């Protein structure tokens, strides 16, 4: 029963990049209320992008793989459309997180 409640409270964002395969990320409002939640959501988005895109072994072109991952991440961050996540996505390095922490 908990899964149903989480799905109802959460939001699902879907997109399409590099072909017809679909990808999505689900999140809740609580994920966007703290820097830690935003960082965790960003990490999930990155994992989704890496899982969605063809690996280097498949395409034999690291540039294509990186572009795909970046495109998927940009698309999902854009669809979530949250200033905290957008700011974090622009500067995810630990030393640059102050701009997101200031939003807390």
C-alpha positions as CSV (number, residue, x, y, z in Angstrom):
1,X,0.0,0.0,0.0
2,X,2.9,2.3,0.7
3,X,4.0,2.1,-3.0
4,X,0.6,3.3,-4.2
5,X,0.8,6.3,-1.8
6,X,4.3,7.2,-3.0
7,X,3.3,7.0,-6.6
8,X,0.2,9.2,-6.0
9,X,2.2,11.8,-4.1
10,X,5.1,11.7,-6.6
11,X,5.4,13.1,-10.0
12,X,6.6,11.2,-13.1
13,X,8.5,13.0,-15.8
14,X,9.1,11.3,-19.1
15,X,11.2,12.2,-22.1
16,X,12.7,10.9,-25.3
17,X,16.3,11.4,-26.5
18,X,18.5,9.4,-28.9
19,X,15.8,7.4,-30.5
20,X,12.4,6.2,-29.6
21,X,13.3,4.7,-26.2
22,X,11.6,6.3,-23.3
23,X,13.0,7.3,-19.9
24,X,11.5,8.9,-16.9
25,X,12.2,10.0,-13.3
26,X,9.7,10.1,-10.5
27,X,10.1,12.5,-7.5
28,X,8.1,14.0,-4.8
29,X,7.8,17.6,-3.7
30,X,9.9,16.7,-0.7
31,X,12.8,15.8,-3.0
32,X,13.0,19.5,-4.1
33,X,12.8,21.1,-0.6
34,X,16.3,20.5,0.6
35,X,19.8,20.5,-0.9
36,X,20.2,16.9,0.0
37,X,17.0,15.9,-1.7
38,X,18.0,17.9,-4.8
39,X,21.4,16.2,-4.9
40,X,19.7,12.7,-4.5
41,X,17.3,13.5,-7.3
42,X,20.1,14.7,-9.6
43,X,22.0,11.5,-8.9
44,X,18.9,9.5,-9.9
45,X,18.6,11.5,-13.1
46,X,22.2,10.8,-13.9
47,X,21.8,7.1,-13.3
48,X,18.7,7.1,-15.5
49,X,20.6,8.8,-18.3
50,X,23.5,6.4,-18.0
51,X,21.2,3.5,-18.1
52,X,19.2,4.9,-21.1
53,X,22.2,5.8,-23.3
54,X,24.2,3.2,-25.3
55,X,27.5,2.4,-23.6
56,X,30.9,3.1,-25.1
57,X,31.1,-0.6,-25.9
58,X,28.0,-0.3,-28.0
59,X,28.8,2.9,-29.9
60,X,32.6,2.9,-29.7
61,X,32.5,6.7,-29.4
62,X,32.8,8.2,-25.9
63,X,31.7,11.6,-27.2
64,X,28.4,10.2,-28.4
65,X,27.9,8.5,-25.1
66,X,28.6,11.6,-23.1
67,X,26.3,13.8,-25.4
68,X,23.5,11.3,-24.9
69,X,23.9,11.3,-21.1
70,X,24.0,15.1,-21.1
71,X,21.0,15.4,-23.4
72,X,18.9,13.0,-21.2
73,X,19.9,14.8,-18.0
74,X,19.2,18.2,-19.5
75,X,15.8,17.0,-20.7
76,X,14.8,15.6,-17.4
77,X,16.0,18.5,-15.4
78,X,14.1,20.8,-17.7
79,X,10.9,18.8,-17.4
80,X,11.1,18.9,-13.6
81,X,11.4,22.7,-14.0
82,X,12.6,23.5,-10.5
83,X,15.1,26.3,-9.8
84,X,17.0,24.3,-7.1
85,X,17.5,21.3,-9.4
86,X,18.4,23.6,-12.3
87,X,21.0,25.4,-10.2
88,X,22.4,22.1,-8.9
89,X,22.6,20.6,-12.4
90,X,24.6,23.6,-13.6
91,X,27.2,23.2,-10.7
92,X,27.0,19.7,-9.2
93,X,30.6,19.8,-7.9
94,X,30.8,19.8,-4.1
95,X,32.8,23.0,-4.0
96,X,30.1,24.8,-6.1
97,X,27.0,23.6,-4.1
98,X,26.9,26.8,-2.1
99,X,24.6,28.4,-4.6
100,X,22.0,25.7,-4.1
101,X,22.5,25.5,-0.3
102,X,21.7,29.2,-0.2
103,X,18.2,28.3,-1.4
104,X,17.5,26.2,1.7
